[in-house]
Amino acid sequence: MEIERVKTYVEGLDDLVGGGVPKGHVVLVSGLPGTMKSSLTYAILHRNAQESLPGLYVSLEQTKESLEMQMRGMGFVADDRAKGVAIADVAAIRKDVAKGKSTAWLEFLRRTLETRKKIGAFDILTIDSLEALEVLAKFPDPRSDLFQLFEWLRGLGTTTFILTEAPPESALFPWDAGHRNDASYLADGVIHLKMHQVSDVAIQRRIRIVKMRGTRHETGYFALVFEDGKFGVTRALSV
């Protein structure tokens, strides 16, 4: 049976994963600050919305206004909301967390997403970021809580991208640090972004498909480029 997929519409990236991300997958997008995790995942939502596949970006670190301004500066159109890209932030919830009212925060997020799903269905979800989610929800048992969260996200029926920061690359694996490794095991896919020094003065962004269940995929690093408001993936010509 042919796998139903969600295209990223990033030139060269879909070819690396057999035509797109398998529908319903929960995918970690890992990388240090500056590797364009937010921009890449927003670009996926932006492009899919143009193809009538609506998306929701949940920002746990920025306000809606701040994220919109950032993406507008990247060259994405200002009327994304009208075309099927919604943004949800948690400014009000952060205030409750600061007052010690965080015990039911994760349940609030679930109800919010379920309600949005019923009112205005979305097919692609981005959660930015796993670290912020853990701080807000205060997971008492991270391994068990992450397992339940990922299972719930699969049951939601969306294709989900969860952003997470990578620890220093001196680690054996860039995503292997404490229970963050649990998240990589639980996820259906792991996409890693990094900044790679190619000369004394030049830095190149690179992308690697570490894991993608249910499909053949490339495993090496490729160059990630952004030009004229579009992302692309090409062979990395320099080591």
N, C-alpha and C positions, 0 to 999 in steps of 0.2 A: 504494500500500500504506500502510495506517495505521501511524503511528509508535507503537511501544510506549513508554510513558512511566512515570516514577517520580514520583508526586505528592509535593509538599512538605507538603501539608496545612496550609500557612500561608494563612489566609484572604486572598484577593486575589492572592497570588503566582502560583499555578498559572495563573490567567487571563492573566497577563502573558507566559507562555511557552507558550501554546497548549494548556494542560491538564496541564503537568508537564514535568520535565526528560527529554529523550530518554534511554531506557535505554542504559547503557554509556558515557555521556559522562564526560569528565574536566573538572570545573568548578572554576575558581579562585574563591575567595571572598575578596575583597580589602578591606582597610580598616585604618585606624589603631586602636590600642588603645582599647577602650571602645565600639566600634561593634557589639559583640555577635556577632562572627563565630562564636566557639565555641558560644555559647548557641543561635544560630539553626540551625547545622548539627546540634547535638545534638538540638534539638527535632524536626528532620526525621527523625532516626533513631528517636527516642522515639515519634513518631506512627506511623511506618511499622511499627514493631514491633507496635503494637496491631492492625495490619492484616495480621499474619503475614508481614511482609517484614523479615527480620532484618538488623541492621547492626553494624558494627564501628567504634569510634572509637579511632584510634591517636594517643595523646598523646605528643609528643616534648618537651613543655615542662613538663607537670604529672604528678604521680604519679596513679595510679588513684584513690587515696583522696581526693586534693585535688580532682580533677575531679568525683567523685561528690558530694562535699560541696557544691561549687559548684552543681551541677545540682539537687541536692536543695533548696538555697536558692532556686532559681528556680521551684520548685513542681513539678518532675518527680518521679514516684513513685520510691520507693527500691528497688522490685523490678524495675527495668528489665532486669537481667541475666537474670532468670527469664523475662522476656517477649520476649527476643530482641535486647537491646542489650549487646554486649560492649565492654569497654574494655581496651586494651593500652597499657602505658607502657614506657619504656626506661630505667628507673632503673639496672638492672644493666649495660646496654650503655654508658651514660654513663660508668660507672667504667672500663670497658675503653678507651673513647675517651680518657679522661684519662691512661691509661697508654700511649697511643700505639698501640693495637691497632685502629685504625679502618679499616684497608685493606679489610676484607671486610664492613664494616658494612651497606652497601646490599644486598649479597647475602644477609646474615642476615635483613634485613627482608623480602626477597622470599620466602625459604624459610619464614619465620614466617607470612606472609600466605597462602601457598599451602597450608601445613599446616592453618591454621585454616579455610581454605576447604573442605578435604577433610573435616575432622572435624566442623565445624559451619558449614555454608554460610552466607555473608552476602551480601546483595544490594546493600547500600549501604555505602560506606567513606568515612570522614573521616580525613584526615591533617592534624595540627595540629603544626607548620606547615612551610611550604616553607623558611623561613629556618633553622629548627632542623634540618631534614633536610640542608640544604646544609652546615651546620656539622659535623654528625655524619659525613656521608659524605665530606666534603672533595672535592667534585667537581673533578677535574683539568681537565676540559673541560666547563664548565657547559652550553653549547649542546647538545653531543652527548649529555651525560649526561641532561639533561632530556628530550631527544627520546626516548632509549631508555626512560627511566622512564615517560613518558606512554604510549608504545606498549605497554609491559609491563602497565601498569594497564588499558588497554583490553582486552588479551588475557586479563586476569584475569576478565573478564565481569561486573564490578560497575559501579555508578554511583558515581563518586568525587568527593568534594569536598575540595579542597586549600586550606587557609587560608594567606593570605599578607598581610603588612603592606604598606600603601600608603605611598609616600613623601609628603612634604609636598605639599599641593594646589596649591602655586605652580607645580608642573610642568605642562607642557602637558596631559598625561594623568596622573591620579593613580597609575596602575600602571606608568608608563613610567620606569624607572630601570635602566640597565645591562642585564644579561641577564634581569632580571625581565620585560622586554618580550618576550624569547624565550618565556617561559612563557605569556604571554597569547596569543601567536600559536599556540603548540602546543596550548593547551587548546581543548576543544570549546565551553566557555562561560566567561564572566567575569561574576561578580556583584560589584558594588562597593557597599560600605557606607560611609557618612560621617556625621559630626556637622555639622548645618547650623544656623547662628545665625539665628533668626527675629525676635529682638528683643534689647534690651540685656541681658535676663536669661534668655531662653528659648533652649534648644537642642533641635533635633528630629533624631532619627535618620532617615536616608534611605537608600533602596536603589535601585539602578539595574541593569538587565540590559544590560550593555555588549555582550555577545556570547552567542549560543546557536545553534550550528550546527544546520541541519536543521529549523528551525521559525521561524515568524514570532513576533516578540516586541516588546513596548514598549521604547523606548530612553530615555525620560525618567526623572527621579528621582521616586520616590514616598515617602510617609512610612512608616516602619517603626515599628510600635507593639507594645508588650508589656504585656498586662494579664491578670490572673488566670491566669497560667501559660500563656498562648497568645500567639503572634505574629500580627500582621495587617498587611496592606499596604493603604494608602488613598491617595487623591489628595492631593498636597501642596498645600494651599490657600494657603500663603504663600510668597513668594519669599525 
